[in-house]
Amino acid sequence: MAQLILSEVGGYVGGQLLPQGVSILGQQVTGQAIGSFVGSLAGSAIDGYLFAPRVEGPRISQLHLTQSVEGAAVPNVYGRMRLGCNVIWAARFEENRKKSGKGGPKVTTYSYTLSFAVGLCEGQVSRISRAWANGAALDLSRVNWRLYHGTEDQLPDPLIEAIEGTGNVPGYKGLAYIVFEDLPLDDFGGRIPQLSFEVVRPTGSDERMENAVQAVNLIPGSGEFAYATQIVRREVGFGVDEADNMHNGAGQADFLASLDQLLEDFPDLSHVNLIVGWFGSSIDCAQCEIRPGVELRGRKTRPWSWTVAGQDRESAYLISSNGEGRPNYGGTPDDQSVRQAIEALKARGLKVTLYPFVFMDSEGFPWRGRIACDPAVEMTAAAADAVSDFFGTGSDWRYRRFITHYAQLAVEAGGVDAFLIGSEMVGLTRVRSDAGVYPAVGGLVALAAEVRAIVGTQTQLSYAADWTEYGAHVPPDGSGDVDFPLDDLWADTNIDFIGLDWYAPLGDWRDGASHLDALAGYASAEDPAYLGSQIEGGEGYDWYYADASDRDAQIRTPITDGAHAEPWIYRQKDIRNWWMAAHHARPGGVRNVAPTAWVPQSKPVRFVEFGCPAVDKGTNQPNVFYDPKSDESALPHYSTGARDDIIQRRTIESFHQYWSDDAMLDEGGIAIWAWDMRPFPAWPLNTDLWSDGGNWRLGHWLNGRAGLALLSDVVDDLCRRAGIDADVSGLTGLVTGYALEGVMSLRDALEPLRTAFDVRLVEGDDGLVFANAAPAQISLTLDDLVMPDQGTPLDLSRAEMEQAAQMRVRLSFIDSEADGQPGIVLSEGEADAPVRAVLLAITLDRDQALRLANALAQRVSAAQQAGTLSLSPARMEIEPGDVVSLDAGAFQILKLADGSVRRIEAVRYVAGDSLFRAGALPSPPDIALTSGAPLVAILDAPPLPGEEDDARPLVFASAYPWPGSVQLLAGPDVTSLTQRCELTTPSIMGQLLAQAPKGLAWRWNRSALDVEITGGDLESVDASAVLNGANAALLETANGWELLQYRDAQLVGDNIWRLTDLLRGQQGSEHLLEEEVEIGARIMFLTGAQQRMELSAQEYHLPLVWRAQPAFADPDAIVEGELTAHAMSLRQWAPAHVTADLIDDDLHVSWVRRGRRGGDGWEAGEPLLDGAEAYLVEVKDEAQILASRTVATTQTIFSSTDIAEFPSVFKIQIAQLGPDQSPGTTVSLAVTISP
């Protein structure tokens, strides 16, 4: 008897046939269980179900735990999964002591670190995508860790070996594990946190996409700092900047993070093409300017500003914007960024081709291949003039300047392995100024010579022709001409290889089974045999469609050349014969005796671009792309528009396998389009930042599509582990993530996959056969049914249709959009319908889960409609798993017993949907905390209340986000820097938005200050709090720092505050109120976050250099400066109440001494003296000193003789001298002596 196994309706069948169950070996086994056995097993081939205890299959983990269990099972992972871990080694805790409190109480703090290793899963993994500690995202950029991928030749970890001793440490071969070195434990309560990791582990044959790809094209080609290897930050407000090119969890520039992903996903990668774009303005070649562009003007960035080809942000072309005000493209990558990218790629051992690329920023956003001359001047000398205008002189914004700029930049970057002088300008290279004369080809030949003179002979040169452009041109003018326009370029001595952008059709697939290619015996559009047959065959090789109606009807016209037996001339896909043959032009249809300049097989071919969109039937038209903003946007012929990662993967694999080791190709033979240097999954999920993120779903991108597992590969691996050889060629689907842990039967391991992917398993003549594609339906009539010995030929026992239609499914799954946590969806249906719970430990996104729940609900409903039928022995072709069509509907055969009649058990068939031809969408990434350079201010400020004798400078620092701490170091020079203080909380710092007026000292000022701040918020207080020292700030003036206070603070805008009810000129700073304070002046708020900078007595009055370095910040975040501290807070305050009286022709001057400290006490008595009392009194005529004296009392007399030497108008300045005899702040009195 043959039977269908792994059928999800088996349990229902068992329950119907044996509702009470049976007793086997003393154990009661339910009919439901027996049905599962019938529906799932083939003899004893894959399960000892009846004779051994049932081992539970994979479950959904509510918690991802860190454990330390000897002999714990090692998980087996397929695709991308979140896992807990098992501690496999740990060192002793390290205790770290830190003493602080210089100048005050000494405080010792303790912190703890631990080095340890955790096992993850079976190797070989490609990378760790993300990590969590105690359920929160763990920023791996902040800790010292390393991943061992689980290879069979990995060596022991050097740290473990250093502690445990050489020869005492295993390499843990075959186990993927992580070593943490000195992990800080303070944030985790002094213990190892509960760690979990998202692991990426590809599976499959050596020919899988991840192993096949050796070259890729690096895009986006636009994005002002997309290629920078340093983090570039843009200013978004006072003291607030954002990383322009860091949106990943690694805490590094996006380019480097994406490069790491690329090399981990494609370990055999050796070549890259770096795309760099300028913007074309018109498809009329005579009018087309090509310029570097920026997204916005006025943007401020650091550590450097955007420049390309001598253009800055204000002079460059401004890219067009959409209706929402967003630029339609990213800006041209900054020149410094491109140099950095080339250097980084070469440092990784990659060969680099620099690929200048023209984006069209004109109406409809056309393809650059549309650039051509005005049709009215075709075949005239004016066409040559138009083409000449397009190339330009090299000093104008035309094509020559574009290409030669990047040739020079390649040299500045230390050279590249190859350089492209252009690509896919098929409209331009087909422009004729006369019969057989193609001026753009001559322009490219001349340009190649110019570029060669710049880059030298060590760099290969070529042009990347479109797949319709490289070969013969048959002008559609009825002339009969056949030309080979690019042969002069291909034959030129400066061209080293034939560059091709190859997007030729690799299929003509349609839905259903009646189209020609299905009738030819091919299983699907991604059938490797089918794809292989289309590379040098099929459309564009064997035949073509004359028009759209012929395409719809599949009327194929053979491609022939009856006159000269050279059909390859007309075969756009016949690159091999084009390469091997001499080329003879045919002016007027007459074949020239002499060939063109091309020498057969003289130069290798390189597929500069090859790819397939991840969309249904993408191989029908690999050259189309989805981009709603462009008029070129389209779906492939007959595509449903559904996302399909599988066809992309299979196409890349088949193309590589076909051309593998072909002598025609050079070493960089197939470069896949494309890998985006914006790291996944930030791109494409962050559409607020990148407007083209929505194009990824159906596009050519590889990002996010590597590392996943084909269903067939997963099932094949599981069967092989169980010692079973099975046919999995009939399986299709993509497994985003699936993990097995512990001992379980093969049946249990396969169960979730069977349910999710609607897998059927048949015990065929040659063993087990897996399939999940919808089988063709076999029609049966009443004549095919026969009367059995007992019963009727057709016995269908079914539930009521209404009840079946109302069944709903509650599906539990692993939610990829919730960091791998459990997710639940409920299928659509009536609210009061019966609900069946289904648990699948498979990674799905929410849309996939809902679609699966709906499909399962349909299957469960159909499973309630089962029955038997008796067939004539004449229908021997029918086998288990087949679907038969009767008047009563379609039924799938579960089991078949042969005898005088063929007795069949069947259930209602519901056609499955291809739910999982694409990977599950992940959750948005957790962005690493990286701060830019902090705002730092070091103030030689007036004395603070209660700190009048502390002359150390005040240090303020703020950054967003706050890096945790900022250390200030200083010294005589950069080689002798020592730490002077550490700020652990951000200071509130700001700037004036409007001019501050002159003020009145020591009384309430009703004027307002508008300030923009960073680092915190302000608050209002009552007047008594102000008088007791609250709400104090230091305002920068032209001559020093004024100490002021405010009572009210009102938020009037984003980080903009209005300060009112001011007390100005506090603590001896009243002399700074004499002038207005200009817009942009800094203001520092005394919140307690500021720190004092430690200085020795000898360091005052000497120039020092300082450096502020944030914790966990990139190297460019270090701030440096110079400082000379003069202990301004120790200066004596200006005397008060100065009077000048003329008595008996003598000028009597007096004043009142003010105390620098202790002068505000309510007790009676004079302010305390600070050393011996002395004053410097000067008489000035503008800047000239007319008289100067030092006095020990608060008065002095200028005699009539003295006065006689003074002008009638002069000024008296008085300053109290400090203990070191340095003058303090002066007070002035204008004096006028009348004759």
TORZAZA-712616 format. One record per residue (C-alpha): x, z negated, y negated; residue in one letter. Coordinates in steps of 0.1 Angstrom, whole numbers, plus 5000, padded with zeros to 4 digits. Each point is the difference from the previous one (the first is absolute). Layout:
<recs>
XZYa
...
</recs>
This chain:
<recs>
500050005000m
501350094965a
499049804970q
500549964963l
501849684990i
500649814968l
496450084990s
498649764975e
496650025016v
501249885034g
498949644993g
496550124992y
499850195032v
501249705020g
497549784984g
497250245008q
501050055037l
500949645009l
498349774975p
500649695021q
503650095009g
501649955034v
502349755017s
503550135007i
502649775018l
497949704990g
499850094963q
496950114983q
500650334981v
497350124977t
498650355000g
501350044965q
503549935012a
499650235029i
498850274977g
503149954979s
502050045032f
498250325009v
500450124965g
503649914996s
501950035032l
501450255024a
500449825033g
502949764996s
501950244978a
499949804968i
498449675007d
499549745027g
496949894983y
498049875030l
503049845017f
501749824970a
498949804971p
499150204969r
502849994974v
498650024965e
501050294978g
501550004965p
498149784975r
499849984963i
502149734986s
498549784973q
503449854994l
503550165001h
502149715011l
503749935002t
500849825032q
503049915020s
499150045037v
502550075027e
498950285022g
497350124975a
498750355007a
501650274978v
497350204983p
499850385005n
499150174968v
498750354994y
499950134964g
499749754971r
498949655008m
500249654985r
501649755024l
501049645001g
503449915013c
501949785024n
503149804988v
502950105023i
502849824982w
500549754971a
502949834984a
500049654985r
498349944967f
502350044970e
499649734972e
500950114965n
500549754972r
499850084963k
500849754973k
498650044965s
499549794968g
503050064979k
499749794970g
497249795016g
499149835032p
501650165030k
497650155025v
500850135035t
497650245016t
500150125036y
499050335015s
500150135036y
500750335016t
500050125036l
501550295019s
497950115030f
499050315020a
496550105011v
499150255027g
497350254992l
499250265027c
501550255024e
502350254983g
500650244986q
498249944966v
500750214970s
499449744973r
498249704987i
497450104974s
499049664987r
500349635008a
497949694994w
500949635000a
497249755005n
497650284994g
501450104966a
502050304993a
503849945006l
502250184975d
502850105023l
502150124970s
500549634992r
501549895033v
502950105021n
498850175032w
500850285024r
498150185026l
501250095035y
497950305011h
500149925037g
502350275012t
501749975034e
503550004984d
499549754972q
502849744996l
499749634995p
499349884964d
503249904983p
498549684985l
498749885033i
503350085016e
501949824973a
498049695006i
499650015038e
503450165008g
501150345010t
498850105034g
497249745000n
497350214983v
497950285015p
499350324981g
496349965010y
500150365011k
496650175000g
498549724978l
499250064963a
500949684981y
500849884965i
502749764989v
499449794969f
503149864984e
499649694980d
496350044994l
499049754972p
497449765014l
498949824969d
497050224995d
498949945036f
500149625002g
503549995014g
499150175032r
499950355015i
496950174987p
497550185021q
501550354998l
498450335009s
501150364995f
498650344999e
502150195026v
500250385002v
500950135035r
499550375008p
499450115035t
500250335018g
502450255013s
503350094984d
498450314986e
497549804979r
499950064963m
502149704991e
502950135020n
499650374993a
500249994962v
503550044987q
499350124965a
497349934974v
499150094964n
500049704977l
497250004974i
498249944977p
502450194978g
498349844971s
499949644987g
502349904972e
502049755020f
498850085035a
503550075012y
501849724983a
501849765023t
500049734974q
496849834990i
498950144966v
497649794980r
497650104972r
499049784972e
496249925000v
500049724975g
502249754983f
502249845026g
498050175028v
501250305019d
499150165032e
502050185027a
499550374995d
501450085035n
499649695022m
496749975018h
501149875034n
500749695020g
503750065003a
500749914963g
502050324995q
499450334982a
497350205016d
502450285008f
502249775021l
497049835017a
498650345010s
503450125011l
500349705023d
496650085015q
500950375004l
503249925019l
498349745022e
497150245008d
502350305006f
503249875015p
501550345006d
499650124964l
503150184986s
498850234972h
497849954969v
498850234973n
499649814967l
497250164979i
500349974962v
497450164978g
499650154965w
496750134987f
499050364995g
497650094972s
498650335011s
499750245030i
500950284975d
503750025006c
500750124965a
498349704985q
501049745025c
502149714987e
501549765025i
500749664986r
500649645011p
497049794994g
499049644993v
496849825008e
499849804967l
501849974967r
501049684985g
500849825033r
502949775000k
502049955032t
503249825010r
502749995011p
500050364987w
497650244983s
498750335015w
502150314992t
500150345017v
502150294989a
500649854966g
496349934994q
498849644993d
496549875004r
499050114965e
501350365002s
499150095036a
496950195010y
497049775002l
498150065033i
496350074998s
497549735007s
496749995018n
496749894986g
500949635005e
503250034980g
502349995030r
502850255003p
499350285025n
503649975014y
502749745000g
502850074976g
503250185009t
502449775018p
502549874975d
503550155004d
501649665007q
497449945027s
500850335017v
503749934999r
499449665016q
497750155026a
502650265011i
502749735002e
497849775021a
499050285024l
503650105005k
500949635005a
497649995029r
501850295017g
497350264991l
500750354990k
498350084967v
498450324988t
499049994963l
496750184996y
498950084964p
496250055001f
497550154975v
496849814995f
497450204981m
498449804973d
497650274988s
496350085005e
498949945036g
503549865010f
500950315019p
502750065026w
503350114986r
499750315022g
497450124975r
502650054973i
500250384994a
500050244971c
496950144982d
498650265024p
499750244971a
503850034998v
500750025038e
502150305009m
501450034964t
503149894982a
497949744984a
499749835034a
503849965001a
499949864964d
497449745010a
502049905030v
503149974978s
498149784977d
499049775029f
503749955009f
501049954964g
503549964985t
500949665013g
499549834966s
496250044998d
497449835021w
499950265027r
500950025036y
503750054997r
500449684980r
498049815026f
502150115030i
503449974983t
499249654988h
499549885035y
503150185013a
502049814974q
498249685008l
500950055037a
503650024991v
499749684979e
498649835030a
503150085021g
498650325015g
497350095024v
500150185033d
497650284990a
498150114968f
496950224997l
499750234971i
496350025004g
497150035024s
496750175007e
499950224969m
498450285019v
498050134971g
503250034979l
502250155027t
497450275006r
499950114964v
501250374998r
501350174969s
500250335020d
499550115036a
502349795021g
501449804970v
499449635000y
501649844969p
499449645010a
502250055031v
502850124977g
499449694979g
500349775030l
503250185011v
501549954965a
498849645000l
501649935034a
503350124986a
499749764970e
499149715022v
502950085024r
502449984970a
498649654993i
499849845034v
502950175017g
500450135035t
499449675018q
496350014992t
497850245019q
497550204980l
496750175008s
496550074989y
496949875019a
497750305004a
496449975008d
499150115036w
498350304985t
502950084977e
503250015019y
499650345017g
498350334994a
497850074970h
497350265004v
498650054964p
496250035000p
500150314979d
499550265027g
503650134995s
500949945036g
503249824988d
501649745022v
502749814982d
502249705008f
500349844966p
502049695009l
502650185021d
502350034970d
499849624996l
500449925037w
503050235002a
501749864969d
503249825007t
498949694981n
497049955024i
501049805031d
496749995020f
496550145001i
497749744986g
496450015010l
496949794991d
498150065033w
496349944999y
498950285022a
496749955021p
500649845033l
496550035014g
496650154996d
498049725014w
496249954997r
497549745011d
498450055034g
501250165031a
499050364994s
502750124976h
502850225012l
502849755002d
497949755020a
498950285023l
503750085005a
500349665017g
501649794973y
498649644998a
500149934963s
501650094967a
502849755006e
500650115036d
503850045002p
499750325020a
497750144974y
502249904971l
503050155017g
498250335005s
499350024963q
503549964986i
501050365009e
496650125008g
496449994988g
498950074964e
502650164979g
502050115031y
497850175026d
497050064978w
498349944966y
496649984986y
499050284977a
497649794980d
498049685000a
497150155021s
502550115027d
501449645000r
496549855005d
499450245028a
503549985014q
500550374998i
503850025003r
501950314989t
503350055018p
503250024979i
501850325009t
502550254986d
499350335017g
502450204979a
503349825006h
499249725025a
500949734976e
496949785000p
502149704989w
499950164965i
496349924997y
500249675020r
500449724975q
500749765028k
502650225017d
503149834984i
502150055032r
499850385000n
500350024963w
503249805003w
501450215029m
499250344986a
501450234973a
497450064972h
499150354990h
497850034969a
497350275001r
499450144966p
496750205001g
499849905037g
503250195009v
502649795017r
503450004983n
502950095022v
502349754984a
499049635004p
499849754973t
502949764992a
498849755026w
502349975030v
498249905032p
500749645011q
502549964972s
498649674987k
498149725017p
496449924993v
498849664987r
496449894998f
500349834967v
496449895002e
497849975031f
496949795004g
496449975009c
497349814982p
498449705017a
496650165001v
497750155026d
501350345011k
503049964976g
501950265020t
497550274991n
501450004965q
503049774996p
500750134965n
496849864984v
499949654985f
497449764987y
500349924963d
496749984981p
501750064966k
501450345011s
498250335004d
502250065030e
498449705019s
498550115033a
499349915036l
501450215029p
497750265015h
497149855019y
501249644994s
497449724999t
502249824974g
500549715024a
503449824999r
502150095030d
503549855004d
500350125036i
500050374992i
502749954974q
502149805025r
499650255028r
500750304977t
503349844988i
501049925036e
499250355013s
501850184972f
503149795005h
499950045038q
499550384996y
503050064977w
502249745015s
503650125003d
499050354989d
503150194988a
498150154971m
499649664982l
502749804982d
500649635004e
497449914974g
497650235017g
496549844996i
499249774970a
496649855002i
497749994970w
499949724990a
501249644996w
499049824969d
502649774983m
497249774989r
499949755029p
497049975023f
497549844998p
500249934963a
499850374998w
497450145006p
497849694997l
500849914964n
498050284984t
499949804967d
503750074998l
500350345017w
497050234995s
501150235028d
499649735027g
496750145011g
501750335010n
502049825028w
497049975024r
499950385007l
503550094988g
503350105015h
501649654995w
501849835028l
499949664984n
497849765019g
499650245029r
503249935019a
500449715024g
496450025013l
499350075036a
498150285017l
497449885024l
501450215027s
503449854996d
498649645001v
498050075032v
502950185016d
502449714992d
497549745014l
499550205032c
503750045005r
500649634996r
497449955028a
501850255022g
497250264997i
500550374992d
497050124980a
499050314982d
499449914964v
500050354985s
496349984995g
500249714976l
500050044963t
500049734973g
502349794979l
500749635006v
500949834967t
500849675017g
499649845034y
501949725017a
500049845034l
501349655007e
500249825032g
499250105036v
496950235004m
498850275023s
500250364989l
496350024999r
499949714975d
502750174979a
498150324999l
496549864994e
500249984961p
501450354999l
497350135023r
497349864979t
501450104967a
501050355010f
497150085024d
502650065028v
498950135034r
502149975031l
499550215031v
501749965033e
500950365005g
501750185028d
503549944985d
499449644988g
498549844970l
498950234971v
499249854966f
497950194974a
497949934970n
499350344985a
496350105002a
499650195033p
498250335001a
496449955012q
499050175033i
496450125000s
497949915030l
496550135009t
497449895025l
501550255025d
503249805001d
498249685011l
499249945037v
497849755017m
502049715015p
499149835033d
498549724980q
498749994964g
499750284976t
502550254987p
499949864965l
499449634994d
500549894964l
499449634992s
500349954963r
499149744974a
497650094972e
501650234975m
498949774971e
501849715014q
503150205007a
500150134965a
499949654985q
503149865018m
502849894976r
503649905006v
502049734983r
503650115003l
502949764996s
503450174994f
503349964983i
499550094964d
502950214986s
498649964965e
500149625003a
503749955010d
499250025037g
497549724999q
496850015021p
497250224987g
496450045009i
497550284993v
496450055011l
498850345008s
497250154980e
496449955012g
496949794997e
500649644989a
498249855030d
501450235026a
501849845030p
503849964993v
502750045026r
503449854992a
503150215007v
503649874995l
502850254998l
503649884992a
500950334983i
501050064965t
497450184980l
499150044964d
496449914989r
498850354999d
501350075035q
498549685013a
496650084986l
500050355014r
501049865033l
497349735000a
497450274993n
501450215028a
500049715024l
496449924991a
499050355010q
502049985033r
498449665008v
496650144994s
500750315021a
501349775028a
496549875005q
499050345012q
501450055034a
498950175032g
500950205031t
499650375010l
500650215031s
501950324997l
500350305023s
503450025017p
500350334983a
500949834967r
503449885013m
501750054967e
498349704985i
502249695000e
499849644987p
500450004962g
498250334996d
497050014977v
496950185014v
497250134979s
496449965013l
496750044983d
499949624998a
503350014980g
503749985006a
501449765026f
503549905009q
500949975037i
501449675009l
500250035038k
499550275025l
499649985038a
500150315021d
497850065031g
497250235008s
499249964964v
502249894971r
498749674989r
500849924964i
499849694978e
499950084963a
499249854966v
498750154968r
502950174982y
500749954963v
502750234985a
502849804986g
501550054965d
503750044994s
500249674982l
503749945002f
501950314991r
501649814971a
501849674995g
498149704986a
500549944963l
502149694993p
499449734975s
501750034966p
503649865001p
501149684986d
502450094972i
503249804999a
500549774971l
502750164978t
500549904964s
501650214974g
502549884975a
498749684984p
499549944963l
502749764991v
500549824967a
502849754992i
499449814968l
502349804978d
496949844988a
499149714976p
499749665015p
497049925022l
498249684993p
501749725020g
502950235009e
501850014966e
503449935015d
499750265027d
501850314987a
500050205032r
498350344995p
496450045013l
499550265027v
496650185005f
499350255027a
496950185012s
499450285025a
496950155017y
499749935028p
502149684997w
502950035025p
500049635009g
502949914978s
502550144975v
503649884999q
502050014968l
503750045004l
502650014971a
503750004994g
502750144978p
499850335019d
498250155030v
502649895024t
499649634992s
496249955000l
498649675011t
496549885003q
498749834968r
496349955008c
497250125023e
496450064989l
497449955027t
496950084980t
499350284976p
500249934963s
497250124977i
501750254977m
498550244975g
500350234970q
498350034967l
497450284997l
499649964962a
502349884973q
500149634995a
499649904963p
502249754982k
498949655008g
499649664986l
502049725016a
498549675013w
496450084994r
497250195018w
500350384995n
496750195004r
501750335006s
500050155035a
502750135023l
499050285025d
502449995030v
500250185033e
501449775027i
501150005036t
500649725025g
496849804996g
497049914978d
499749804968l
497449734992e
498649834969s
500449634993v
498849764974d
501949924968a
501249665013s
501650175030a
501850244977v
501249714979l
501349845031n
502150315009g
497750235020a
499850384998n
503550054986a
501750344999a
503250164987l
499550314978l
502950244995e
500850074963t
502850204984a
502049684995n
499249785029g
497249855021w
497249834983e
498249725018l
496350014995l
496849865015q
496550125004y
496749845006r
497750285011d
500950295024a
497450275006q
500250285025l
499150324982v
501350275024g
502050055032d
502849744996n
499450004963i
499449664982w
499249904965r
501649684989l
498449814970t
500349674982d
503850014999l
502649744991l
503050204989r
503749924994g
500149705023q
503249815009q
502150114971g
499150375003s
498050024967e
502750214984h
499050295022l
496650024983l
501350184970e
499650355015e
497350185020e
500750045037v
499850365012e
497950155028i
501749985034g
501749674992a
500349785031r
498149675005i
500949755027m
497549735010f
501349655008l
498149945033t
502749815018g
500950315021a
503150054978q
503349865010q
503249894983r
503150215005m
503049795010e
503050044977l
503249804997s
501149884966a
502750264999q
497550295006e
498249964967y
500950254973h
501650225025l
498650335013p
498649985036l
498650265023v
496949915021w
498150145029r
496449925011a
499450085036q
496549965016p
499549905036a
498750285022f
500450274975a
501750345002d
503550034986p
498750184970d
498149684990a
503149824988i
500149954963v
503349944981e
500849924964g
502449814976e
499549674982l
501949794975t
498449654997a
500549814968h
498049685008a
497450084974m
497949705009s
502849774988l
500050144965r
498849764973q
496750084985w
499550114965a
499649724974p
496649964984a
498749944965h
502850164981v
499849954962t
502250114971a
499849834965d
501950084969l
501049664985i
502349994970d
501150355007d
501049915035d
498150135031l
499049725023h
499150125035v
498449775027s
498450045034w
498749805029v
501849995033r
498150115031r
500849865035g
500750255028r
498749745024r
497949694995g
498750124967g
496350005008d
499649645009g
497249804983w
502349704995e
501449954965a
503650084993g
502350294995e
500550265028p
502949935023l
503450144989l
501750255023d
503649924992g
501449944964a
497650114973e
501350314982a
498650314983y
501250344990l
498750104966v
500550364988e
499150184968v
499450375005k
499450314979d
498350225026e
502750025027a
502949874980q
501049635002i
500549864965l
500749645009a
500249805032s
500449635007r
499649755028t
498249674991v
499349695020a
496749914983t
496750174994t
500850094965q
502650184979t
500550084963i
501250324984f
501549944966s
499350204970s
503550155004t
499050115035d
496850144988i
501750204974a
501650215027e
496650075017f
497750284990p
496649914986s
498350055034v
501749885031f
499249845034k
501149675014i
500349975038q
500349675019i
500949955036a
500649675018q
503350005019l
500149915037g
502449775018p
502350305004d
499750084963q
498050325007s
497250064975p
496549985012g
497050194988t
500050064962t
497349934975v
500150204967s
498849934965l
499950274973a
501149864966v
499650164965t
502049864971i
498550094966s
502550064972p
</recs>
